[in-house]
Amino acid sequence: MEIVYDLITKYIPTWILSLSGLILAFSITYFSIPAIVKIAKAKGLYDMPNGRTSHFQATPYLGGVAVFTAIVITTVVFAGISFTVDLIYIIAGLIILLFVGLKDDMLIINPKKKLIGQLIASGIIVVMGNMRIDSFHGVLGIHEIPYIASILFTVFVFIVIINGINLIDGIDGLAAGVSILISFTMGLWFLLSEIIPYAIMCFVMVGSLSAFFYFNVFGKKNKIFLGDAGSLIVGMTIAVFTINFLENQPGFLDFVAVGTSPAIAFGILIIPLFDSLRVFILRLSQGRSPFSADRQHLHHILLDLGFPHLNGTLMLISVNLFFILLSLVLQPINNSVILITLQIMLATGLSYMATWLLRRKREKKMLERQPAMKEIEFLRHSESDSMFDDDKKKSVKKSRSHFINILNA
């Protein structure tokens, strides 16, 4: 096997392997989704609209099955030889989350059970696959950290990223689009750093999610959602990329090595991480559980401002790209704490601007409705017998008809 690996890496450039993986993953996802949609329609496996969701028609939610299949098959085919034992445990973790997500999509499981499944899947990769963050790279003056602390912190990072991707999966294309950008950015970095297996896996993710994005955003007959199964799988895969990004900073390539890798990683993941942090803080400040459902996410704000799904998705992807470029430009600061603080302050300012615009829009609508509301209240609290004489029955009917029209409007 080592001889085959040496021949492949010697005679086939990594970028060709990565591009081939992207194409195969795209093809598997593209051709499997119509079949999955057909099965979902036959078995009634739909995500039904409700008062909190942003869609208005029943849509199949098994997109994660296509993404999972493409990622696993293509990664094994093009990068299986390049990996050590860690790929085995990555696939094991993905399989666990696939079944946890499918059960949640179909039956709605308890959040605690869902979290336990994430902990088990993450623990397998961290402990058995030995994929750990063992250094803070000088953040807060901390470098190497003890083994147990390393395991606990890495599992925590996995849970945060998995749920961050899961929480932004609220409008068409957002989770997939942001994940494509994240995977492409890290894939370029792995490619330049000559970390072959993860470079290929990143572009495999790009290919698979690109095909899914097409059906999720532009699909009519075969429109499909990721579902919890898909968002959990994508979140875990991105968490794997992030851990390896933080722990594999090659010193032999100065133009590639990232001295402030925690801050760069935060910039790459700014949309899922900041949005989750923001919503959790808002819910706690309102005296509610941080895991309660509401419409306070950034994508909900954009929808309420009147932006269509695609426009809202492209805006948030553009913001994410802006933060990635900003993180790279400000890298000479060489202080992750300062850089992360600047990122949070800027993201907070942008989110406040969006909520302020939404507040202004709602206040304007309330002012426009006040005359009609006053008329409704007047008609509700007025007795028709005291208002009108018997010879004004036609006027009564007209007023009541007008009142009913206002209520219907």
PyMOL commands that set and color helices and strands:
alter all, ss='L'
color gray80, all
select helices_A, chain A and resi 2-11+14-43+63-79+86-107+111-128+139-141+147-167+174-192+196-218+227-247+261-268+270-285+298-304+309-329+331-333+336-380+384-387+390-408
alter helices_A, ss='H'
color red, helices_A
select strands_A, chain A and resi 46-47+59-60
alter strands_A, ss='S'
color yellow, strands_A
deselect
rebuild
show_as cartoon
